[in-house]
Amino acid sequence: MRVIVFVLALIGSVTPLAAQQARQIGPWNVSVTQDRFNDGNDRVIALRIHNGMAFGVRCLDERSFTLALAEGGMSRGSLNPGDLFDVSVRVDRHPIEEVSASAVSDRVIEIHFPGDKAWQLLGGREIAFRITSTTSTVERLFPLSRAREALPPVFAACDLARTAAEATARQ
């Protein structure tokens, strides 16, 4: 029950629930929030819960591709909006990507993963994060099962579909 409340709260914190189209693809919840101003800024998010944390693959306003991690629970989160983090990201045995991240709420970290590496998520078995702040380092691991089915709407919204198709064809 807590997981369901947490997922609804995370999705609802981005936009009103009534404005969304959502569907379940295996362990992923894929939601599309329609742009109200017709300027091409639909929000598409694929969200997966694992071990009390949420992992999101997102295409937000102005086709901004990011990853997000969110803490679970019912009380206030441990983050301060604006906090900065260094993050190491690795999909399977692909090279480690060193990226920046910031807290966008008391529970959510937005990770600036390179769009040209997003294709790794489609065929990957798992994604690992090492998040370093000035006071601590934590590691999180998320399975990527069924990502090949769940992530195409996100990639299409951020114009990453062609790049991903070319990269996976080379594998």
C-alpha positions in Angstrom: 0.0 0.0 0.0 2.8 2.4 0.8 4.4 1.8 -2.6 1.1 2.6 -4.4 0.7 5.9 -2.3 4.4 6.8 -3.0 4.0 6.2 -6.8 0.9 8.3 -6.9 2.5 11.1 -4.9 5.6 11.1 -7.1 3.5 11.2 -10.3 1.1 13.7 -8.8 3.9 16.0 -7.7 4.9 16.5 -11.4 1.4 17.3 -12.8 -2.3 16.8 -11.9 -3.2 13.1 -12.2 -6.3 13.9 -14.3 -4.1 15.4 -17.0 -2.1 12.1 -17.6 -2.4 9.0 -19.7 -0.7 6.1 -17.9 -0.1 2.5 -18.7 1.7 -0.3 -16.9 4.4 -2.2 -18.9 5.7 -5.0 -16.6 7.4 -3.3 -13.6 7.3 0.2 -15.3 4.6 2.8 -15.1 4.7 5.0 -18.2 2.8 8.3 -18.1 2.4 11.0 -20.7 1.2 14.4 -19.5 -0.3 16.5 -22.4 1.1 19.9 -23.1 -1.6 22.5 -22.4 0.1 25.3 -24.5 0.8 23.4 -27.7 4.5 24.2 -27.7 5.6 20.6 -27.8 6.4 20.2 -24.2 4.6 17.0 -23.3 6.1 15.2 -20.2 6.8 11.5 -20.6 8.1 9.5 -17.6 8.8 5.8 -17.2 8.9 5.0 -13.5 10.1 1.8 -11.8 10.0 1.0 -8.1 12.6 -1.3 -6.6 13.5 -1.8 -2.9 11.6 1.2 -1.7 13.1 3.6 -4.2 11.8 4.9 -7.5 13.9 5.2 -10.7 12.5 7.4 -13.5 13.6 7.9 -17.1 12.1 11.3 -18.1 11.6 13.6 -21.0 10.4 16.9 -19.6 9.7 20.3 -20.8 11.7 21.5 -23.9 12.8 17.9 -24.5 15.1 17.6 -21.6 16.2 14.0 -21.0 17.1 13.1 -17.4 17.1 10.3 -15.0 15.6 10.6 -11.5 15.9 8.8 -8.2 13.3 9.2 -5.5 13.3 8.1 -1.8 10.3 6.2 -0.6 8.4 6.6 2.7 5.7 8.8 4.2 7.7 11.3 6.2 9.8 14.2 4.9 12.7 13.2 2.7 16.3 13.7 3.6 17.3 16.0 0.7 17.4 19.7 0.5 16.3 21.2 -2.9 19.3 22.6 -4.7 21.8 20.2 -3.1 24.4 19.1 -5.7 25.8 15.5 -6.2 28.4 13.8 -8.2 27.0 10.6 -9.7 28.6 7.6 -11.3 26.2 5.7 -13.5 26.9 2.3 -15.1 24.6 0.2 -17.3 25.8 -3.4 -17.2 29.5 -3.4 -18.3 29.3 -0.2 -20.4 31.8 2.5 -19.5 31.0 4.4 -16.3 29.5 7.9 -16.9 30.4 10.6 -14.4 27.6 13.1 -14.3 26.1 15.8 -12.1 22.8 15.8 -10.2 20.8 18.0 -8.0 18.0 17.6 -5.5 14.7 19.0 -7.0 12.7 18.3 -3.9 13.2 16.7 -0.5 12.9 13.3 -2.1 13.9 13.5 -5.8 17.4 13.7 -7.4 17.5 14.7 -11.0 20.5 13.1 -12.9 21.8 14.6 -16.1 22.6 11.5 -18.0 23.9 12.1 -21.6 21.1 11.5 -24.2 23.6 9.9 -26.6 24.2 7.1 -24.0 20.5 6.6 -23.3 20.4 3.6 -25.8 22.3 1.6 -23.1 19.1 1.4 -21.1 17.2 -0.4 -23.8 19.2 -3.6 -23.8 20.6 -3.4 -20.3 20.0 -5.8 -17.5 20.7 -3.3 -14.7 21.7 0.3 -14.0 23.9 1.1 -11.0 24.3 4.5 -9.3 26.9 5.8 -6.9 25.7 9.1 -5.5 28.3 11.2 -3.7 27.5 14.3 -1.6 29.8 16.3 0.7 28.8 14.1 3.6 28.1 10.6 2.2 28.2 8.1 -0.7 25.3 5.7 -1.4 24.9 3.1 -4.1 21.6 2.0 -5.7 20.9 -0.7 -8.3 17.8 -1.1 -10.5 16.9 -3.9 -12.8 16.1 -2.8 -16.4 13.8 -5.7 -17.3 11.2 -4.8 -20.0 12.9 -1.4 -20.5 13.0 -2.1 -24.2 9.2 -2.0 -24.2 8.7 0.8 -21.6 11.2 3.4 -22.7 10.4 4.1 -26.4 7.8 6.8 -25.6 10.4 8.7 -23.5 13.0 8.4 -26.2 10.5 9.5 -28.9 9.5 12.6 -26.8 13.1 13.6 -26.5 14.0 12.8 -30.1 16.4 10.0 -29.0 14.6 7.2 -30.8 16.7 7.3 -34.0 20.0 7.4 -32.0 18.9 4.5 -29.8 17.8 2.4 -32.8 21.2 3.0 -34.6 23.1 2.2 -31.4 21.2 -1.0 -30.6 21.5 -2.2 -34.3 25.3 -1.9 -33.9 25.3 -4.2 -30.8 
